[in-house]
Amino acid sequence: MADIDIPEHLIALERTAWAEQQAGALTLEAAAAVQAAYREHAAVTDGVSRLALEMATKKAVRHLEG
């Protein structure tokens, strides 16, 4: 996967959603907010799919905990 420039606001949203998910407290609102942010950013980014952006963001967030 090519390097994808991930905006800080997406990292923050994913961190929040991941923390909630780990605690068993992920809300529909948090999940919807992060998905909307992925769609919005991918729509204005030339050549980056929503899925690629989401995968890269999750990998960055979840592998930092390691």
All heavy atoms as TSV, in Angstrom:
chain	resi	resn	atom	element	x	y	z
A	1	MET	N	N	0.851	-1.174	0.000
A	1	MET	CA	C	0.000	0.000	0.000
A	1	MET	C	C	0.891	1.228	0.000
A	1	MET	O	O	1.838	1.325	0.759
A	1	MET	CB	C	-0.906	-0.025	1.235
A	1	MET	CG	C	-1.851	1.140	1.323
A	1	MET	SD	S	-2.885	1.177	2.833
A	1	MET	CE	C	-3.399	-0.484	3.030
A	2	ALA	N	N	0.601	2.162	-0.851
A	2	ALA	CA	C	1.368	3.397	-0.932
A	2	ALA	C	C	1.154	4.224	0.331
A	2	ALA	O	O	0.159	4.078	1.028
A	2	ALA	CB	C	0.934	4.188	-2.163
A	3	ASP	N	N	2.130	5.082	0.594
A	3	ASP	CA	C	1.977	5.980	1.737
A	3	ASP	C	C	0.801	6.907	1.511
A	3	ASP	O	O	0.657	7.501	0.445
A	3	ASP	CB	C	3.248	6.800	1.938
A	3	ASP	CG	C	4.401	5.957	2.467
A	3	ASP	OD1	O	4.138	4.933	3.108
A	3	ASP	OD2	O	5.551	6.352	2.233
A	4	ILE	N	N	-0.030	7.026	2.512
A	4	ILE	CA	C	-1.215	7.878	2.446
A	4	ILE	C	C	-1.067	8.944	3.515
A	4	ILE	O	O	-0.772	8.634	4.673
A	4	ILE	CB	C	-2.502	7.061	2.671
A	4	ILE	CG1	C	-2.682	6.055	1.540
A	4	ILE	CG2	C	-3.718	7.968	2.779
A	4	ILE	CD1	C	-3.865	5.122	1.709
A	5	ASP	N	N	-1.266	10.198	3.118
A	5	ASP	CA	C	-1.216	11.300	4.063
A	5	ASP	C	C	-2.516	11.297	4.857
A	5	ASP	O	O	-3.585	11.524	4.305
A	5	ASP	CB	C	-1.032	12.622	3.311
A	5	ASP	CG	C	-0.859	13.796	4.246
A	5	ASP	OD1	O	-0.365	13.606	5.374
A	5	ASP	OD2	O	-1.233	14.913	3.852
A	6	ILE	N	N	-2.414	11.019	6.143
A	6	ILE	CA	C	-3.596	10.918	6.998
A	6	ILE	C	C	-3.687	12.179	7.852
A	6	ILE	O	O	-2.796	12.447	8.660
A	6	ILE	CB	C	-3.521	9.679	7.908
A	6	ILE	CG1	C	-3.288	8.413	7.083
A	6	ILE	CG2	C	-4.783	9.566	8.757
A	6	ILE	CD1	C	-2.905	7.204	7.906
A	7	PRO	N	N	-4.771	12.938	7.699
A	7	PRO	CA	C	-4.922	14.152	8.502
A	7	PRO	C	C	-5.065	13.834	9.991
A	7	PRO	O	O	-5.613	12.792	10.367
A	7	PRO	CB	C	-6.215	14.791	7.974
A	7	PRO	CG	C	-6.567	14.072	6.735
A	7	PRO	CD	C	-5.866	12.747	6.767
A	8	GLU	N	N	-4.591	14.730	10.822
A	8	GLU	CA	C	-4.645	14.534	12.273
A	8	GLU	C	C	-6.067	14.340	12.789
A	8	GLU	O	O	-6.286	13.584	13.730
A	8	GLU	CB	C	-3.974	15.691	13.001
A	8	GLU	CG	C	-2.464	15.606	12.998
A	8	GLU	CD	C	-1.917	14.334	13.628
A	8	GLU	OE1	O	-2.395	13.935	14.712
A	8	GLU	OE2	O	-1.021	13.731	13.032
A	9	HIS	N	N	-7.049	15.008	12.179
A	9	HIS	CA	C	-8.417	14.857	12.683
A	9	HIS	C	C	-8.937	13.434	12.475
A	9	HIS	O	O	-9.704	12.929	13.290
A	9	HIS	CB	C	-9.378	15.897	12.071
A	9	HIS	CG	C	-9.762	15.651	10.657
A	9	HIS	ND1	N	-8.976	16.045	9.587
A	9	HIS	CD2	C	-10.856	15.059	10.131
A	9	HIS	CE1	C	-9.571	15.692	8.458
A	9	HIS	NE2	N	-10.715	15.095	8.755
A	10	LEU	N	N	-8.470	12.758	11.417
A	10	LEU	CA	C	-8.864	11.360	11.219
A	10	LEU	C	C	-8.180	10.455	12.242
A	10	LEU	O	O	-8.801	9.512	12.753
A	10	LEU	CB	C	-8.540	10.893	9.802
A	10	LEU	CG	C	-9.450	11.402	8.700
A	10	LEU	CD1	C	-8.987	10.865	7.348
A	10	LEU	CD2	C	-10.885	11.001	8.952
A	11	ILE	N	N	-6.930	10.726	12.533
A	11	ILE	CA	C	-6.211	9.961	13.554
A	11	ILE	C	C	-6.934	10.102	14.894
A	11	ILE	O	O	-7.172	9.118	15.599
A	11	ILE	CB	C	-4.749	10.432	13.679
A	11	ILE	CG1	C	-3.965	10.148	12.398
A	11	ILE	CG2	C	-4.075	9.837	14.905
A	11	ILE	CD1	C	-3.594	8.703	12.173
A	12	ALA	N	N	-7.321	11.341	15.237
A	12	ALA	CA	C	-8.003	11.579	16.513
A	12	ALA	C	C	-9.346	10.858	16.576
A	12	ALA	O	O	-9.679	10.246	17.597
A	12	ALA	CB	C	-8.196	13.082	16.724
A	13	LEU	N	N	-10.122	10.929	15.492
A	13	LEU	CA	C	-11.416	10.239	15.468
A	13	LEU	C	C	-11.245	8.731	15.599
A	13	LEU	O	O	-11.980	8.071	16.338
A	13	LEU	CB	C	-12.173	10.565	14.175
A	13	LEU	CG	C	-12.838	11.922	14.088
A	13	LEU	CD1	C	-13.330	12.182	12.668
A	13	LEU	CD2	C	-13.994	12.007	15.065
A	14	GLU	N	N	-10.275	8.183	14.881
A	14	GLU	CA	C	-10.042	6.738	14.935
A	14	GLU	C	C	-9.549	6.314	16.312
A	14	GLU	O	O	-9.946	5.274	16.827
A	14	GLU	CB	C	-9.066	6.301	13.847
A	14	GLU	CG	C	-8.851	4.808	13.765
A	14	GLU	CD	C	-10.117	4.008	13.514
A	14	GLU	OE1	O	-10.937	4.405	12.660
A	14	GLU	OE2	O	-10.298	2.960	14.171
A	15	ARG	N	N	-8.691	7.128	16.933
A	15	ARG	CA	C	-8.226	6.806	18.289
A	15	ARG	C	C	-9.390	6.742	19.264
A	15	ARG	O	O	-9.461	5.844	20.105
A	15	ARG	CB	C	-7.216	7.848	18.765
A	15	ARG	CG	C	-5.844	7.643	18.245
A	15	ARG	CD	C	-4.863	8.598	18.888
A	15	ARG	NE	N	-3.565	8.424	18.274
A	15	ARG	CZ	C	-2.751	9.413	17.936
A	15	ARG	NH1	N	-3.089	10.659	18.185
A	15	ARG	NH2	N	-1.590	9.160	17.375
A	16	THR	N	N	-10.283	7.709	19.157
A	16	THR	CA	C	-11.452	7.737	20.034
A	16	THR	C	C	-12.325	6.509	19.805
A	16	THR	O	O	-12.731	5.832	20.754
A	16	THR	CB	C	-12.272	9.024	19.805
A	16	THR	OG1	O	-11.454	10.150	20.118
A	16	THR	CG2	C	-13.528	9.044	20.655
A	17	ALA	N	N	-12.621	6.214	18.538
A	17	ALA	CA	C	-13.452	5.051	18.217
A	17	ALA	C	C	-12.783	3.751	18.671
A	17	ALA	O	O	-13.449	2.861	19.207
A	17	ALA	CB	C	-13.746	5.012	16.724
A	18	TRP	N	N	-11.470	3.642	18.482
A	18	TRP	CA	C	-10.753	2.432	18.870
A	18	TRP	C	C	-10.768	2.266	20.388
A	18	TRP	O	O	-10.984	1.156	20.898
A	18	TRP	CB	C	-9.329	2.470	18.331
A	18	TRP	CG	C	-8.485	1.287	18.662
A	18	TRP	CD1	C	-7.293	1.295	19.317
A	18	TRP	CD2	C	-8.734	-0.090	18.361
A	18	TRP	NE1	N	-6.796	0.029	19.426
A	18	TRP	CE2	C	-7.658	-0.855	18.853
A	18	TRP	CE3	C	-9.768	-0.749	17.716
A	18	TRP	CZ2	C	-7.591	-2.240	18.732
A	18	TRP	CZ3	C	-9.705	-2.139	17.586
A	18	TRP	CH2	C	-8.625	-2.870	18.090
A	19	ALA	N	N	-10.568	3.350	21.127
A	19	ALA	CA	C	-10.606	3.278	22.586
A	19	ALA	C	C	-11.990	2.854	23.062
A	19	ALA	O	O	-12.117	2.019	23.967
A	19	ALA	CB	C	-10.220	4.627	23.192
A	20	GLU	N	N	-13.022	3.410	22.460
A	20	GLU	CA	C	-14.390	3.028	22.823
A	20	GLU	C	C	-14.648	1.558	22.488
A	20	GLU	O	O	-15.271	0.839	23.267
A	20	GLU	CB	C	-15.407	3.925	22.121
A	20	GLU	CG	C	-15.455	5.336	22.666
A	20	GLU	CD	C	-16.490	6.204	21.981
A	20	GLU	OE1	O	-17.298	5.704	21.168
A	20	GLU	OE2	O	-16.501	7.418	22.256
A	21	GLN	N	N	-14.162	1.132	21.330
A	21	GLN	CA	C	-14.358	-0.266	20.933
A	21	GLN	C	C	-13.641	-1.204	21.904
A	21	GLN	O	O	-14.206	-2.219	22.319
A	21	GLN	CB	C	-13.834	-0.476	19.513
A	21	GLN	CG	C	-14.097	-1.860	18.965
A	21	GLN	CD	C	-13.633	-2.004	17.530
A	21	GLN	OE1	O	-13.146	-1.070	16.914
A	21	GLN	NE2	N	-13.780	-3.194	16.996
A	22	GLN	N	N	-12.433	-0.871	22.288
A	22	GLN	CA	C	-11.679	-1.698	23.232
A	22	GLN	C	C	-12.377	-1.781	24.588
A	22	GLN	O	O	-12.280	-2.788	25.275
A	22	GLN	CB	C	-10.261	-1.148	23.406
A	22	GLN	CG	C	-9.406	-1.266	22.157
A	22	GLN	CD	C	-9.191	-2.696	21.752
A	22	GLN	OE1	O	-9.866	-3.214	20.887
A	22	GLN	NE2	N	-8.264	-3.362	22.395
A	23	ALA	N	N	-13.069	-0.718	24.963
A	23	ALA	CA	C	-13.773	-0.678	26.248
A	23	ALA	C	C	-15.179	-1.268	26.153
A	23	ALA	O	O	-15.897	-1.334	27.150
A	23	ALA	CB	C	-13.862	0.767	26.745
A	24	GLY	N	N	-15.564	-1.687	24.950
A	24	GLY	CA	C	-16.904	-2.228	24.757
A	24	GLY	C	C	-17.979	-1.163	24.819
A	24	GLY	O	O	-19.127	-1.452	25.149
A	25	ALA	N	N	-17.593	0.068	24.482
A	25	ALA	CA	C	-18.522	1.190	24.616
A	25	ALA	C	C	-18.617	2.025	23.340
A	25	ALA	O	O	-18.964	3.201	23.400
A	25	ALA	CB	C	-18.076	2.077	25.776
A	26	LEU	N	N	-18.301	1.435	22.198
A	26	LEU	CA	C	-18.368	2.180	20.939
A	26	LEU	C	C	-19.815	2.561	20.660
A	26	LEU	O	O	-20.704	1.708	20.629
A	26	LEU	CB	C	-17.821	1.355	19.781
A	26	LEU	CG	C	-17.826	2.030	18.407
A	26	LEU	CD1	C	-16.932	3.268	18.412
A	26	LEU	CD2	C	-17.372	1.054	17.337
A	27	THR	N	N	-20.036	3.845	20.466
A	27	THR	CA	C	-21.386	4.323	20.186
A	27	THR	C	C	-21.615	4.407	18.688
A	27	THR	O	O	-20.672	4.543	17.899
A	27	THR	CB	C	-21.617	5.707	20.808
A	27	THR	OG1	O	-20.733	6.656	20.183
A	27	THR	CG2	C	-21.396	5.696	22.313
A	28	LEU	N	N	-22.870	4.347	18.319
A	28	LEU	CA	C	-23.231	4.505	16.918
A	28	LEU	C	C	-22.784	5.869	16.406
A	28	LEU	O	O	-22.301	5.993	15.284
A	28	LEU	CB	C	-24.739	4.346	16.749
A	28	LEU	CG	C	-25.286	4.443	15.330
A	28	LEU	CD1	C	-24.632	3.419	14.415
A	28	LEU	CD2	C	-26.787	4.268	15.337
A	29	GLU	N	N	-22.896	6.880	17.248
A	29	GLU	CA	C	-22.507	8.231	16.855
A	29	GLU	C	C	-21.012	8.319	16.552
A	29	GLU	O	O	-20.598	8.940	15.574
A	29	GLU	CB	C	-22.888	9.239	17.939
A	29	GLU	CG	C	-24.372	9.433	18.116
A	29	GLU	CD	C	-25.059	8.331	18.936
A	29	GLU	OE1	O	-24.370	7.517	19.596
A	29	GLU	OE2	O	-26.303	8.275	18.878
A	30	ALA	N	N	-20.188	7.706	17.391
A	30	ALA	CA	C	-18.741	7.724	17.171
A	30	ALA	C	C	-18.375	6.964	15.900
A	30	ALA	O	O	-17.561	7.432	15.101
A	30	ALA	CB	C	-18.008	7.138	18.373
A	31	ALA	N	N	-18.977	5.807	15.709
A	31	ALA	CA	C	-18.708	5.019	14.508
A	31	ALA	C	C	-19.143	5.764	13.253
A	31	ALA	O	O	-18.419	5.795	12.251
A	31	ALA	CB	C	-19.416	3.669	14.593
A	32	ALA	N	N	-20.307	6.389	13.307
A	32	ALA	CA	C	-20.807	7.140	12.156
A	32	ALA	C	C	-19.933	8.353	11.866
A	32	ALA	O	O	-19.681	8.678	10.696
A	32	ALA	CB	C	-22.249	7.575	12.397
A	33	ALA	N	N	-19.444	9.009	12.907
A	33	ALA	CA	C	-18.600	10.195	12.720
A	33	ALA	C	C	-17.296	9.845	12.019
A	33	ALA	O	O	-16.860	10.545	11.102
A	33	ALA	CB	C	-18.321	10.858	14.060
A	34	VAL	N	N	-16.677	8.755	12.440
A	34	VAL	CA	C	-15.407	8.385	11.823
A	34	VAL	C	C	-15.624	7.919	10.380
A	34	VAL	O	O	-14.851	8.262	9.484
A	34	VAL	CB	C	-14.624	7.360	12.682
A	34	VAL	CG1	C	-15.182	5.983	12.611
A	34	VAL	CG2	C	-13.160	7.352	12.319
A	35	GLN	N	N	-16.691	7.187	10.118
A	35	GLN	CA	C	-16.974	6.752	8.749
A	35	GLN	C	C	-17.284	7.948	7.838
A	35	GLN	O	O	-16.834	7.987	6.696
A	35	GLN	CB	C	-18.126	5.750	8.728
A	35	GLN	CG	C	-17.751	4.391	9.260
A	35	GLN	CD	C	-16.619	3.755	8.475
A	35	GLN	OE1	O	-16.629	3.738	7.246
A	35	GLN	NE2	N	-15.629	3.238	9.175
A	36	ALA	N	N	-18.027	8.910	8.346
A	36	ALA	CA	C	-18.331	10.115	7.561
A	36	ALA	C	C	-17.046	10.879	7.247
A	36	ALA	O	O	-16.861	11.370	6.129
A	36	ALA	CB	C	-19.321	11.004	8.310
A	37	ALA	N	N	-16.149	10.958	8.209
A	37	ALA	CA	C	-14.885	11.658	7.994
A	37	ALA	C	C	-14.042	10.951	6.931
A	37	ALA	O	O	-13.415	11.609	6.097
A	37	ALA	CB	C	-14.118	11.769	9.306
A	38	TYR	N	N	-14.030	9.622	6.950
A	38	TYR	CA	C	-13.307	8.878	5.908
A	38	TYR	C	C	-13.896	9.180	4.530
A	38	TYR	O	O	-13.166	9.451	3.576
A	38	TYR	CB	C	-13.384	7.364	6.148
A	38	TYR	CG	C	-12.529	6.858	7.279
A	38	TYR	CD1	C	-13.032	5.937	8.182
A	38	TYR	CD2	C	-11.217	7.272	7.431
A	38	TYR	CE1	C	-12.255	5.447	9.216
A	38	TYR	CE2	C	-10.432	6.794	8.461
A	38	TYR	CZ	C	-10.958	5.883	9.356
A	38	TYR	OH	O	-10.181	5.406	10.363
A	39	ARG	N	N	-15.214	9.119	4.422
A	39	ARG	CA	C	-15.865	9.379	3.127
A	39	ARG	C	C	-15.591	10.790	2.637
A	39	ARG	O	O	-15.261	10.998	1.468
A	39	ARG	CB	C	-17.376	9.146	3.229
A	39	ARG	CG	C	-17.773	7.690	3.293
A	39	ARG	CD	C	-19.281	7.496	3.151
A	39	ARG	NE	N	-20.057	8.277	4.100
A	39	ARG	CZ	C	-20.380	7.862	5.326
A	39	ARG	NH1	N	-19.988	6.679	5.754
A	39	ARG	NH2	N	-21.107	8.629	6.125
A	40	GLU	N	N	-15.726	11.768	3.533
A	40	GLU	CA	C	-15.518	13.171	3.150
A	40	GLU	C	C	-14.087	13.417	2.700
A	40	GLU	O	O	-13.856	14.079	1.693
A	40	GLU	CB	C	-15.870	14.090	4.322
A	40	GLU	CG	C	-17.357	14.132	4.611
A	40	GLU	CD	C	-17.681	14.801	5.944
A	40	GLU	OE1	O	-16.773	15.384	6.583
A	40	GLU	OE2	O	-18.859	14.723	6.346
A	41	HIS	N	N	-13.119	12.886	3.444
A	41	HIS	CA	C	-11.717	13.118	3.072
A	41	HIS	C	C	-11.363	12.408	1.767
A	41	HIS	O	O	-10.692	12.979	0.909
A	41	HIS	CB	C	-10.770	12.682	4.186
A	41	HIS	CG	C	-9.352	13.056	3.911
A	41	HIS	ND1	N	-8.911	14.366	3.963
A	41	HIS	CD2	C	-8.290	12.303	3.557
A	41	HIS	CE1	C	-7.629	14.391	3.640
A	41	HIS	NE2	N	-7.228	13.157	3.393
A	42	ALA	N	N	-11.825	11.183	1.619
A	42	ALA	CA	C	-11.540	10.443	0.387
A	42	ALA	C	C	-12.161	11.127	-0.828
A	42	ALA	O	O	-11.580	11.125	-1.915
A	42	ALA	CB	C	-12.036	9.007	0.500
A	43	ALA	N	N	-13.322	11.749	-0.648
A	43	ALA	CA	C	-14.005	12.413	-1.761
A	43	ALA	C	C	-13.217	13.610	-2.287
A	43	ALA	O	O	-13.323	13.938	-3.469
A	43	ALA	CB	C	-15.406	12.846	-1.341
A	44	VAL	N	N	-12.434	14.243	-1.435
A	44	VAL	CA	C	-11.684	15.428	-1.872
A	44	VAL	C	C	-10.203	15.141	-2.094
A	44	VAL	O	O	-9.437	16.045	-2.388
A	44	VAL	CB	C	-11.850	16.602	-0.870
A	44	VAL	CG1	C	-13.305	17.017	-0.764
A	44	VAL	CG2	C	-11.278	16.265	0.494
A	45	THR	N	N	-9.810	13.882	-1.931
A	45	THR	CA	C	-8.421	13.489	-2.118
A	45	THR	C	C	-8.298	12.715	-3.422
A	45	THR	O	O	-8.917	11.665	-3.575
A	45	THR	CB	C	-7.939	12.619	-0.942
A	45	THR	OG1	O	-8.175	13.327	0.267
A	45	THR	CG2	C	-6.468	12.297	-1.059
A	46	ASP	N	N	-7.516	13.224	-4.316
A	46	ASP	CA	C	-7.359	12.607	-5.626
A	46	ASP	C	C	-6.654	11.254	-5.528
A	46	ASP	O	O	-5.541	11.159	-5.035
A	46	ASP	CB	C	-6.562	13.533	-6.540
A	46	ASP	CG	C	-6.537	13.057	-7.982
A	46	ASP	OD1	O	-7.537	12.465	-8.429
A	46	ASP	OD2	O	-5.512	13.276	-8.649
A	47	GLY	N	N	-7.356	10.213	-5.937
A	47	GLY	CA	C	-6.746	8.902	-6.050
A	47	GLY	C	C	-6.696	8.065	-4.784
A	47	GLY	O	O	-6.103	7.002	-4.790
A	48	VAL	N	N	-7.293	8.524	-3.691
A	48	VAL	CA	C	-7.294	7.739	-2.456
A	48	VAL	C	C	-8.712	7.256	-2.189
A	48	VAL	O	O	-9.634	8.051	-2.051
A	48	VAL	CB	C	-6.782	8.565	-1.256
A	48	VAL	CG1	C	-6.876	7.754	0.031
A	48	VAL	CG2	C	-5.356	9.023	-1.490
A	49	SER	N	N	-8.871	5.945	-2.124
A	49	SER	CA	C	-10.200	5.405	-1.847
A	49	SER	C	C	-10.508	5.501	-0.357
A	49	SER	O	O	-9.600	5.561	0.482
A	49	SER	CB	C	-10.296	3.947	-2.290
A	49	SER	OG	O	-9.561	3.115	-1.411
A	50	ARG	N	N	-11.770	5.484	-0.028
A	50	ARG	CA	C	-12.189	5.501	1.365
A	50	ARG	C	C	-11.631	4.291	2.092
A	50	ARG	O	O	-11.142	4.390	3.218
A	50	ARG	CB	C	-13.726	5.545	1.473
A	50	ARG	CG	C	-14.180	5.710	2.926
A	50	ARG	CD	C	-15.317	4.813	3.365
A	50	ARG	NE	N	-15.464	3.526	2.762
A	50	ARG	CZ	C	-15.098	2.374	3.350
A	50	ARG	NH1	N	-14.509	2.362	4.509
A	50	ARG	NH2	N	-15.313	1.227	2.749
A	51	LEU	N	N	-11.685	3.145	1.457
A	51	LEU	CA	C	-11.202	1.920	2.086
A	51	LEU	C	C	-9.699	1.986	2.354
A	51	LEU	O	O	-9.249	1.633	3.448
A	51	LEU	CB	C	-11.533	0.704	1.222
A	51	LEU	CG	C	-11.086	-0.640	1.776
A	51	LEU	CD1	C	-11.722	-0.907	3.145
A	51	LEU	CD2	C	-11.422	-1.754	0.813
A	52	ALA	N	N	-8.927	2.446	1.392
A	52	ALA	CA	C	-7.480	2.559	1.584
A	52	ALA	C	C	-7.154	3.539	2.702
A	52	ALA	O	O	-6.272	3.293	3.536
A	52	ALA	CB	C	-6.803	2.991	0.286
A	53	LEU	N	N	-7.880	4.645	2.749
A	53	LEU	CA	C	-7.683	5.634	3.799
A	53	LEU	C	C	-8.023	5.041	5.166
A	53	LEU	O	O	-7.266	5.189	6.130
A	53	LEU	CB	C	-8.552	6.867	3.515
A	53	LEU	CG	C	-8.523	7.975	4.552
A	53	LEU	CD1	C	-7.125	8.559	4.689
A	53	LEU	CD2	C	-9.535	9.054	4.169
A	54	GLU	N	N	-9.148	4.355	5.245
A	54	GLU	CA	C	-9.566	3.744	6.506
A	54	GLU	C	C	-8.559	2.695	6.967
A	54	GLU	O	O	-8.172	2.660	8.137
A	54	GLU	CB	C	-10.948	3.119	6.361
A	54	GLU	CG	C	-11.458	2.491	7.634
A	54	GLU	CD	C	-12.870	1.937	7.524
A	54	GLU	OE1	O	-13.562	2.198	6.518
A	54	GLU	OE2	O	-13.289	1.249	8.469
A	55	MET	N	N	-8.117	1.850	6.073
A	55	MET	CA	C	-7.159	0.800	6.430
A	55	MET	C	C	-5.840	1.396	6.920
A	55	MET	O	O	-5.279	0.937	7.914
A	55	MET	CB	C	-6.932	-0.131	5.244
A	55	MET	CG	C	-8.122	-1.012	4.933
A	55	MET	SD	S	-7.944	-1.985	3.422
A	55	MET	CE	C	-6.433	-2.864	3.729
A	56	ALA	N	N	-5.348	2.422	6.222
A	56	ALA	CA	C	-4.091	3.055	6.614
A	56	ALA	C	C	-4.219	3.737	7.972
A	56	ALA	O	O	-3.303	3.670	8.801
A	56	ALA	CB	C	-3.665	4.065	5.552
A	57	THR	N	N	-5.354	4.371	8.215
A	57	THR	CA	C	-5.574	5.061	9.488
A	57	THR	C	C	-5.654	4.059	10.626
A	57	THR	O	O	-5.023	4.235	11.670
A	57	THR	CB	C	-6.843	5.921	9.437
A	57	THR	OG1	O	-6.763	6.829	8.324
A	57	THR	CG2	C	-7.016	6.728	10.707
A	58	LYS	N	N	-6.426	2.996	10.431
A	58	LYS	CA	C	-6.534	1.979	11.478
A	58	LYS	C	C	-5.179	1.335	11.769
A	58	LYS	O	O	-4.839	1.101	12.928
A	58	LYS	CB	C	-7.569	0.927	11.075
A	58	LYS	CG	C	-8.982	1.447	11.200
A	58	LYS	CD	C	-9.998	0.391	10.847
A	58	LYS	CE	C	-11.391	0.974	11.072
A	58	LYS	NZ	N	-12.420	-0.015	10.855
A	59	LYS	N	N	-4.416	1.073	10.736
A	59	LYS	CA	C	-3.095	0.479	10.929
A	59	LYS	C	C	-2.207	1.429	11.724
A	59	LYS	O	O	-1.519	1.000	12.659
A	59	LYS	CB	C	-2.458	0.175	9.573
A	59	LYS	CG	C	-1.110	-0.492	9.681
A	59	LYS	CD	C	-0.544	-0.841	8.324
A	59	LYS	CE	C	0.811	-1.505	8.473
A	59	LYS	NZ	N	1.397	-1.812	7.177
A	60	ALA	N	N	-2.243	2.703	11.390
A	60	ALA	CA	C	-1.427	3.681	12.103
A	60	ALA	C	C	-1.825	3.776	13.563
A	60	ALA	O	O	-0.980	3.796	14.458
A	60	ALA	CB	C	-1.537	5.060	11.430
A	61	VAL	N	N	-3.116	3.825	13.838
A	61	VAL	CA	C	-3.601	3.975	15.207
A	61	VAL	C	C	-3.357	2.710	16.015
A	61	VAL	O	O	-2.851	2.763	17.134
A	61	VAL	CB	C	-5.101	4.358	15.217
A	61	VAL	CG1	C	-5.703	4.219	16.604
A	61	VAL	CG2	C	-5.293	5.770	14.688
A	62	ARG	N	N	-3.716	1.592	15.473
A	62	ARG	CA	C	-3.658	0.345	16.243
A	62	ARG	C	C	-2.242	-0.186	16.423
A	62	ARG	O	O	-1.948	-0.854	17.404
A	62	ARG	CB	C	-4.556	-0.698	15.593
A	62	ARG	CG	C	-6.009	-0.252	15.674
A	62	ARG	CD	C	-6.934	-1.147	14.949
A	62	ARG	NE	N	-8.278	-0.562	14.952
A	62	ARG	CZ	C	-9.354	-1.209	14.586
A	62	ARG	NH1	N	-9.277	-2.470	14.179
A	62	ARG	NH2	N	-10.525	-0.614	14.625
A	63	HIS	N	N	-1.357	0.134	15.503
A	63	HIS	CA	C	0.020	-0.366	15.631
A	63	HIS	C	C	0.878	0.541	16.501
A	63	HIS	O	O	1.968	0.148	16.909
A	63	HIS	CB	C	0.649	-0.564	14.255
A	63	HIS	CG	C	0.063	-1.756	13.559
A	63	HIS	ND1	N	0.770	-2.902	13.354
A	63	HIS	CD2	C	-1.173	-1.992	13.059
A	63	HIS	CE1	C	-0.012	-3.806	12.755
A	63	HIS	NE2	N	-1.194	-3.264	12.567
A	64	LEU	N	N	0.388	1.734	16.816
A	64	LEU	CA	C	1.101	2.610	17.740
A	64	LEU	C	C	0.996	2.095	19.171
A	64	LEU	O	O	1.849	2.377	19.992
A	64	LEU	CB	C	0.550	4.048	17.680
A	64	LEU	CG	C	0.903	4.830	16.427
A	64	LEU	CD1	C	0.224	6.199	16.450
A	64	LEU	CD2	C	2.407	4.994	16.304
A	65	GLU	N	N	-0.069	1.353	19.448
A	65	GLU	CA	C	-0.263	0.815	20.795
A	65	GLU	C	C	0.733	-0.280	21.135
A	65	GLU	O	O	1.060	-0.482	22.274
A	65	GLU	CB	C	-1.684	0.250	20.945
A	65	GLU	CG	C	-2.751	1.291	20.909
A	65	GLU	CD	C	-4.122	0.686	21.118
A	65	GLU	OE1	O	-4.250	-0.536	21.157
A	65	GLU	OE2	O	-5.070	1.461	21.244
A	66	GLY	N	N	1.147	-1.038	20.060
A	66	GLY	CA	C	1.977	-2.199	20.146
A	66	GLY	C	C	2.919	-2.263	21.248
A	66	GLY	O	O	3.397	-3.031	21.863
